[in-house]
Amino acid sequence: MKRLSFVLLFSCIALLSMAQAKYVFFFIGDGMGPHQVLSTEMYLAELEGKIGRKSLLMTTFPYSGQVATFSANSGITDSAASGTCLASGKKTNNGMIGQTPDGTPAISVAARLKEQGWGVGIMTSVTIDHATPSSHYAHTPSRNNYYIIGTQLAESGFDFFGGSGFDQPQDKNNPAAPNLYDLCEQKGYVLAGGYADAKSKIGAQKMLLVPAEYLTDRSRHAGALPYAIDRKEGDLSLPEIVKVAIAQLSTHDQFFMMAEGGKIDYASHANDGGTVLREVLDFDNAIRVAYDFYMQHPDETLIVVTADHETGGMALGNSDYTLNLKVLAEQKCSSDLLSDQLSALQKEAGKHLTWEQVKEVISKNTGLYTVVEISKEEDQLLQAAFEQMMQHQGVEKSLYKDINALASKALALLNQKSRLGWTSKGHTASAVPVFAIGVGAERFTGWHDNSEIAPLIYEATQSH
């Protein structure tokens, strides 16, 4: 009887491993290393007065592991090389999209499944021609070939795209070339401007979803979607894009979608801890939308969550043996928005701007001086940055935006109070997490190279 039980058990495991995933969700948290995840969970626990973790949805998935991220030519990858590898399983050089180092096309899982008749959707919280999303549909030696990447999007035939728009909707080298939004329409894409408009157009053969302002002015360079911490009513979000994508792709018998939480990376480049935590939470909310679908189709759905690399070298702990992450709840806007507010205040008041006026803006948006006490030396540091600002000298460089140095120093001080630390304003070689649930999820346990993720996903989609 005991032997029979073991036979039945292993037979059940074998049957599970033979199952085929019909609906695949591939979530990529750009820049999301293990500490971006853990700090968010420990922050949530602190808000409830506890020491420890309050689990995100992704970390409750039954299978997990770690992923090495180096590229073909560097121990520290960029998003182009890592995006290409996660999309296709092929290592490439930093800066290259959908190609191996010798220029051979690296065919993505998305493209392979599209050829097999699957519905395919690619979405992101940044521009749809950015490195990670474009790795699934484009092939070019440089991630900066934005217009070329956009034309390849239109030619891809994929069923759904969603994001903040195109970085370069007009060809700078050829003014007579078609606008990318117009080209997408010519290729059969229905253009949707925002969440409400997209919901009214679900069922179109192919859809491109972007914020409405980029369809009103089709030549306009697109920035990323607003940070979750800065979001206003009516702003498009990644969870909304995923909702529309599921409704749009559910007309297919099988579908694959990749969704990128791109602004975890942006905030980590800026070493903006409070904004990072909100981006991870927002990314987890997008995963929850897919999880709700999984709960309706548990025997046919696979969800895989990972990252392309870690950004910022985030560390939990920077002085004594304590954390104080809950003070980041006092942060009310991103470093980008705080910088813009200070710059606007300076422009309005000019040389008559006072430290007390600036201090009020800082306190309102960070809790410094009110909820969060600062020392005399820390106050002097901020006032020195104010004097630099008044002399139009106070700017700190970040990858995606130059930040007013006073805004940067104020949030760095809040990070210090929370006990968050940073080693870099760029990428690191840290391993990143992978979490999985559903059909074939057991493949993602243990230690992996990023070149293994795409083949494992594809394997889960094929009949055995």
PyMOL commands that set and color helices and strands:
alter all, ss='L'
color gray80, all
select helices_A, chain A and resi 2-18+34-47+58-60+79-88+109-115+131-134+146-156+180-186+195-200+213-216+228-230+238-249+263-269+273-296+325-330+335-352+355-366+376-390+405-418+441-444+450-461
alter helices_A, ss='H'
color red, helices_A
select strands_A, chain A and resi 23-29+63-68+119-124+160-162+189-193+206-210+255-261+301-306+310-311+315-316+395-396+403-404+420-421+427-428+432-438+446-449
alter strands_A, ss='S'
color yellow, strands_A
deselect
rebuild
show_as cartoon
